[in-house]
């Protein structure tokens, strides 16, 4: 196992930056997921770790050793590709054993190791088949088994679940977490799927436009987003981001938004008091907006018209038009709501996130 470090790593193609000044440290045995929208630079970053791309500038270290000029075969990494990259003419057993055969491992050791990993992954019955005879989930297990048998310093996985259906993706997420618990090898996993990132990672590196936007544990990324991009990318349904204006008085600043004056205390309030402009954006998660109840202690509330109701069994998602904005709220099931009716929803300002309206960065 090994630590992985990127120091000011950049990559440009034909003069256009794909990755721009990435600084990232991955601890030994950590499961880090690089997530972001298509074209954000996450796969290019992984390819630089693997040695398939050379950084335009910066340093890649694996286990403390500079790897910029080290070819992929000498980096002692195992990579699992989106298309699995299995040898089509070989059986599952031979695909699993390939790396050990190249290293001239004793045949008895190979047979024992292949049988052990096949049992762990539940593919014992597939050992005599070829990849064309396997389902997508079975091919994924074979690719993972082959990587595990390499016993590398680190695993690199590039969108490994994107070709699977929803139910199988959920199952494979569980399998990957279980495997990592048994084999805690440093793992760098690339995906565009925030659900994969939030449910599997020890830490998440969120990228956009070739730059890291935030690196943190999943729960921190959700509750303390660094900017409006992070806030909007993480969470389903998406966070409500609504523009507001700072109103300053002698006591404490408030934010006027959706015809409502919202008090702001704590660190965010102190920052607002010295903000050089009045433009802000407030962020409210759908679960933080709830139908107003009697005697709630004067929490801020807004009134709007229901435009859409999505019953999801344990909860109901409601699209509520408030002036020129549409807010998404999570409501209890069977709440007796109707499209076209008016309701008031309230929220606790202590849970509200406040962002600079010009830069998008979080305040406080």
FENBELTA-V331958 format. One record per residue. SS is DSSP state (A for helix, B for strand, O for the rest). D_CENTER is the distance of its C-alpha to the mean C-alpha in Angstrom with 1 decimal. Layout:
# FENBELTA-V331958
ss/d_center
SS/D_CENTER
SS/D_CENTER
This chain:
# FENBELTA-V331958
ss/d_center
O/23.2
O/22.3
O/20.5
B/18.9
B/19.4
B/19.0
B/21.5
B/21.7
B/20.6
B/21.2
B/21.9
B/24.0
B/25.4
O/28.8
O/28.4
B/25.1
B/22.2
B/19.1
B/17.7
B/19.3
B/20.0
B/16.9
B/17.6
B/15.4
B/16.7
B/15.4
O/17.7
O/19.8
O/18.4
O/14.9
B/11.8
B/9.4
B/6.3
B/6.5
B/4.4
O/6.9
O/9.9
O/12.8
O/14.9
O/12.7
O/13.9
A/11.2
A/13.6
A/16.5
A/15.1
A/14.9
A/18.3
A/19.7
A/18.8
A/20.4
O/23.4
O/23.4
O/23.2
O/25.0
O/23.7
O/25.9
B/25.9
B/24.4
B/24.3
B/22.3
B/23.3
B/22.8
O/24.8
O/26.3
B/27.8
B/27.4
O/26.2
O/26.7
O/29.8
O/29.1
O/28.9
A/26.1
A/28.6
A/29.4
O/26.0
O/25.8
B/22.3
B/21.4
B/19.2
B/18.1
O/18.1
O/16.9
O/20.6
O/21.3
O/24.2
O/26.8
O/30.4
O/31.9
O/35.5
O/34.6
B/34.3
A/31.3
A/33.3
A/34.0
A/30.4
A/29.4
A/32.4
A/32.1
A/30.7
A/33.2
A/36.0
A/35.4
O/35.6
O/38.8
O/37.8
O/40.7
A/40.8
A/41.1
A/38.0
A/36.0
A/37.3
A/36.5
A/32.9
A/32.2
A/33.7
A/31.6
A/28.2
A/29.3
A/30.2
A/27.0
A/25.0
O/27.7
O/28.9
A/32.4
A/34.0
A/32.3
O/33.6
O/36.5
O/34.5
B/33.2
A/29.8
A/31.3
A/32.3
O/28.8
O/26.2
A/22.7
A/21.5
A/24.6
A/24.0
A/20.4
A/22.0
A/24.7
A/22.3
A/20.6
A/24.1
A/25.4
A/22.6
A/23.3
A/27.0
A/26.7
O/25.9
O/24.2
O/23.1
B/19.4
B/17.4
B/15.5
B/13.7
B/13.2
O/11.8
O/14.0
O/13.6
O/13.8
O/17.6
O/17.8
O/18.7
A/16.7
A/18.8
A/18.6
A/14.8
A/14.8
A/17.6
A/16.1
A/12.9
A/15.7
A/17.7
A/15.2
A/14.7
A/18.5
A/19.2
A/17.3
A/19.3
A/22.4
O/21.7
O/19.7
O/19.4
B/17.1
B/14.2
B/11.9
B/9.7
B/8.6
B/7.1
O/7.1
O/6.3
A/4.0
A/6.6
A/6.3
A/3.3
A/5.4
A/8.5
A/8.8
O/7.8
O/10.6
B/8.8
B/5.7
B/7.2
B/6.5
B/9.4
B/11.9
O/15.5
O/15.4
B/14.7
B/12.2
B/11.7
B/10.6
B/10.1
B/10.2
O/9.9
A/7.7
A/11.0
A/11.9
A/9.0
A/10.2
A/13.8
O/14.4
O/12.5
O/14.3
B/15.1
A/15.3
A/12.7
A/10.0
A/11.8
A/12.1
A/8.6
O/7.3
O/9.8
O/12.1
O/14.8
O/13.9
O/15.4
B/19.0
B/19.7
B/23.4
B/25.7
B/28.3
B/31.2
B/32.2
B/35.6
O/37.3
O/40.2
O/42.1
O/40.3
O/36.5
O/34.3
B/33.0
B/30.7
B/32.4
B/30.1
O/30.9
O/34.5
B/33.5
B/34.0
B/31.2
B/32.1
O/29.7
O/30.5
A/29.2
A/27.5
A/26.3
A/29.9
A/31.3
A/29.0
A/30.0
A/33.6
O/33.5
O/31.2
O/33.2
O/32.5
O/32.0
B/28.9
B/25.9
B/23.0
B/22.4
B/19.2
B/19.8
O/17.4
A/19.1
A/19.9
A/21.7
O/24.2
B/26.8
B/30.3
O/32.8
O/34.9
O/38.4
O/39.0
O/35.5
O/36.7
O/36.4
O/32.7
O/31.9
B/31.8
B/31.7
B/33.5
B/32.5
B/33.2
B/31.0
B/30.1
B/28.0
B/27.5
B/25.0
B/26.1
O/23.4
O/25.6
O/24.4
O/23.7
B/24.6
B/22.7
B/25.1
B/25.2
B/27.7
B/29.4
B/30.5
O/32.6
O/30.6
B/27.2
B/25.5
B/23.6
B/21.5
B/22.7
B/22.1
B/25.6
O/27.3
O/28.4
O/32.0
O/32.2
O/35.0
O/33.3
O/34.6
O/33.6
O/35.8
O/36.5
B/35.8
B/33.9
B/33.1
B/29.7
B/29.4
O/26.8
O/26.9
A/26.7
A/25.5
A/22.1
O/22.0
B/19.8
B/21.9
B/21.1
B/23.6
O/24.6
O/25.4
O/22.5
O/19.7
B/19.2
B/19.2
O/22.7
O/23.4
